[in-house]
Amino acid sequence: MVNKIRTTHVGSLPRTPELLEANLQRAELPAAEFQGILEAAVADVVKRQLDLGLDIINEGEYGHITSGAVDYGAWWNYSFSRLGGLTMTDTDRWESAEVVRSKPGEPRLTSFIDRRDRALFSEAYNDPDSGIFTGRAKVANPEFTGPVTYIGQDEVAADVRLLADALPAGTPGFIAALSPGSAARLTNRYYDDEHELLADVGRAMRTEYQAITDAGLTVQFDAPDLAEAWDQINPEPSVEDFRGFIRERIDVLNDSISGLPKEQTRLHICWGSWHGPHVTDVPFADIIEEILRAEVGGFSFEAASSRHAHEWRVWQDHALPEGTVIYPGVVSHSTNAVEHPRLVADRIIQFAEVVGPENVIASTDCGLGGRLHPQIAWAKLQSLVEGAEIATRELF
């Protein structure tokens, strides 16, 4: 029986200077030396989470290796070495000038710099001192040039082993993985049909999902394709067209996790982690019915950012599916201000009064690694735990 508000986070945690330097020098380091640095960093980040009092722990996404010393972006880039059928280019897809226009009934993603939010605030986006792209480095992206397969068995096994070795017995843990729709966002040069590409990516990513759940861990599906993508479709689609866009991605996700333990799955909905205005974000109320079709054990979402904090109200109008929980973000990745524990508790209680305290696990809006100074990121997690303790006393 649950008698407290449990706590977790979305995944990415600040990497240590030693790990960042090892990432940068990885090509020159002996494999055993790099592995030793990585294992020590994971052991430390797990211990630090436990010492803070977090309940559901991960490996900080340290195993999602990204080249370079910038602590940002591995959430997506890690998949480049795990999917077969890719050919590397020298182009950063997010900075590509490619312009793609959608037709009614056929939403298609354009490039990052063609986003509607970016067009509305072009001066801010082009000002290097605006802080919008805090921590982000350009990264070369591959393209789909052949049939998609999964080739990352050794890498996901290493992720599982890193966390399992560091976790005390009986402590619940989770590992983040890309949703099929997110993994399919690379440029397609092979498939005639984008629907076929998405289905093949889903079949490939199942291998990763199953490896995580087979180890007794929870798999978190990182799915900005379900919300963030709205701003990356030009011209702005109808809500119904975008719901269809989401519906297909939820169907593919459901197919890819069929038969896996539902209680070991959670879905993270994201409106994008960059520090922009976000005035063109799709309202949660417009998409939640499609989101709730996902056959997962829990739903993680932004609930602390200044653009989405008011959307707790959607749960007044939409029943939580039986056997599921919510992971509302009660501290945000998009501000340096550390939320007061009382505010964190108030946010938790707000959700608990709508869906029941036993169905609320307090979390973060998004990953904190690379988006905030490490000292601030860890202070936010401490405030998260302290706020959950206050809420626990008042709710139970």
Secondary structure in CASP SS format (residue, H / E / C, confidence):
PFRMAT SS
TARGET T0000
AUTHOR 0000-0000-0000
METHOD secondary structure of the structure
MODEL  1
M C 1.00
V C 1.00
N C 1.00
K C 1.00
I C 1.00
R E 1.00
T E 1.00
T C 1.00
H C 1.00
V C 1.00
G C 1.00
S C 1.00
L C 1.00
P C 1.00
R C 1.00
T C 1.00
P H 1.00
E H 1.00
L H 1.00
L H 1.00
E H 1.00
A H 1.00
N H 1.00
L H 1.00
Q C 1.00
R H 1.00
A H 1.00
E H 1.00
L C 1.00
P C 1.00
A H 1.00
A H 1.00
E H 1.00
F H 1.00
Q H 1.00
G H 1.00
I H 1.00
L H 1.00
E H 1.00
A H 1.00
A H 1.00
V H 1.00
A H 1.00
D H 1.00
V H 1.00
V H 1.00
K H 1.00
R H 1.00
Q H 1.00
L H 1.00
D H 1.00
L H 1.00
G C 1.00
L C 1.00
D C 1.00
I C 1.00
I E 1.00
N C 1.00
E C 1.00
G C 1.00
E C 1.00
Y C 1.00
G C 1.00
H C 1.00
I C 1.00
T C 1.00
S C 1.00
G C 1.00
A C 1.00
V C 1.00
D C 1.00
Y C 1.00
G C 1.00
A H 1.00
W H 1.00
W H 1.00
N H 1.00
Y H 1.00
S H 1.00
F H 1.00
S H 1.00
R C 1.00
L E 1.00
G E 1.00
G E 1.00
L E 1.00
T E 1.00
M E 1.00
T E 1.00
D E 1.00
T E 1.00
D C 1.00
R H 1.00
W H 1.00
E H 1.00
S C 1.00
A C 1.00
E C 1.00
V C 1.00
V C 1.00
R C 1.00
S C 1.00
K E 1.00
P C 1.00
G C 1.00
E E 1.00
P C 1.00
R C 1.00
L E 1.00
T C 1.00
S C 1.00
F H 1.00
I H 1.00
D H 1.00
R C 1.00
R H 1.00
D H 1.00
R H 1.00
A H 1.00
L H 1.00
F C 1.00
S H 1.00
E H 1.00
A H 1.00
Y H 1.00
N C 1.00
D C 1.00
P C 1.00
D C 1.00
S C 1.00
G C 1.00
I C 1.00
F C 1.00
T C 1.00
G C 1.00
R C 1.00
A C 1.00
K C 1.00
V C 1.00
A C 1.00
N E 1.00
P E 1.00
E E 1.00
F E 1.00
T E 1.00
G E 1.00
P E 1.00
V E 1.00
T E 1.00
Y E 1.00
I C 1.00
G C 1.00
Q H 1.00
D H 1.00
E H 1.00
V H 1.00
A H 1.00
A H 1.00
D H 1.00
V H 1.00
R H 1.00
L H 1.00
L H 1.00
A H 1.00
D H 1.00
A H 1.00
L C 1.00
P C 1.00
A C 1.00
G C 1.00
T C 1.00
P C 1.00
G E 1.00
F E 1.00
I E 1.00
A E 1.00
A E 1.00
L E 1.00
S C 1.00
P H 1.00
G H 1.00
S H 1.00
A H 1.00
A C 1.00
R C 1.00
L C 1.00
T E 1.00
N E 1.00
R C 1.00
Y C 1.00
Y C 1.00
D C 1.00
D C 1.00
E H 1.00
H H 1.00
E H 1.00
L H 1.00
L H 1.00
A H 1.00
D H 1.00
V H 1.00
G H 1.00
R H 1.00
A H 1.00
M H 1.00
R H 1.00
T H 1.00
E H 1.00
Y H 1.00
Q H 1.00
A H 1.00
I H 1.00
T H 1.00
D H 1.00
A C 1.00
G C 1.00
L C 1.00
T E 1.00
V E 1.00
Q E 1.00
F E 1.00
D E 1.00
A E 1.00
P H 1.00
D H 1.00
L H 1.00
A C 1.00
E H 1.00
A H 1.00
W H 1.00
D H 1.00
Q H 1.00
I E 1.00
N C 1.00
P C 1.00
E C 1.00
P C 1.00
S C 1.00
V H 1.00
E H 1.00
D H 1.00
F H 1.00
R H 1.00
G H 1.00
F H 1.00
I H 1.00
R H 1.00
E H 1.00
R H 1.00
I H 1.00
D H 1.00
V H 1.00
L H 1.00
N H 1.00
D H 1.00
S H 1.00
I C 1.00
S C 1.00
G C 1.00
L C 1.00
P C 1.00
K H 1.00
E H 1.00
Q H 1.00
T E 1.00
R E 1.00
L E 1.00
H E 1.00
I E 1.00
C C 1.00
W C 1.00
G C 1.00
S C 1.00
W C 1.00
H C 1.00
G C 1.00
P C 1.00
H C 1.00
V C 1.00
T C 1.00
D C 1.00
V C 1.00
P C 1.00
F H 1.00
A H 1.00
D H 1.00
I H 1.00
I H 1.00
E H 1.00
E H 1.00
I H 1.00
L C 1.00
R C 1.00
A C 1.00
E C 1.00
V C 1.00
G C 1.00
G E 1.00
F E 1.00
S E 1.00
F E 1.00
E C 1.00
A C 1.00
A C 1.00
S C 1.00
S C 1.00
R C 1.00
H C 1.00
A H 1.00
H H 1.00
E H 1.00
W H 1.00
R H 1.00
V H 1.00
W H 1.00
Q H 1.00
D H 1.00
H C 1.00
A C 1.00
L C 1.00
P C 1.00
E C 1.00
G C 1.00
T C 1.00
V E 1.00
I E 1.00
Y E 1.00
P E 1.00
G E 1.00
V E 1.00
V E 1.00
S C 1.00
H C 1.00
S C 1.00
T C 1.00
N C 1.00
A C 1.00
V C 1.00
E C 1.00
H C 1.00
P H 1.00
R H 1.00
L H 1.00
V H 1.00
A H 1.00
D H 1.00
R H 1.00
I H 1.00
I H 1.00
Q H 1.00
F H 1.00
A H 1.00
E H 1.00
V H 1.00
V H 1.00
G C 1.00
P H 1.00
E H 1.00
N H 1.00
V E 1.00
I E 1.00
A E 1.00
S E 1.00
T E 1.00
D C 1.00
C C 1.00
G C 1.00
L C 1.00
G E 1.00
G C 1.00
R C 1.00
L E 1.00
H C 1.00
P H 1.00
Q H 1.00
I H 1.00
A H 1.00
W H 1.00
A H 1.00
K H 1.00
L H 1.00
Q H 1.00
S H 1.00
L H 1.00
V H 1.00
E H 1.00
G H 1.00
A H 1.00
E H 1.00
I H 1.00
A H 1.00
T H 1.00
R H 1.00
E H 1.00
L H 1.00
F C 1.00
END
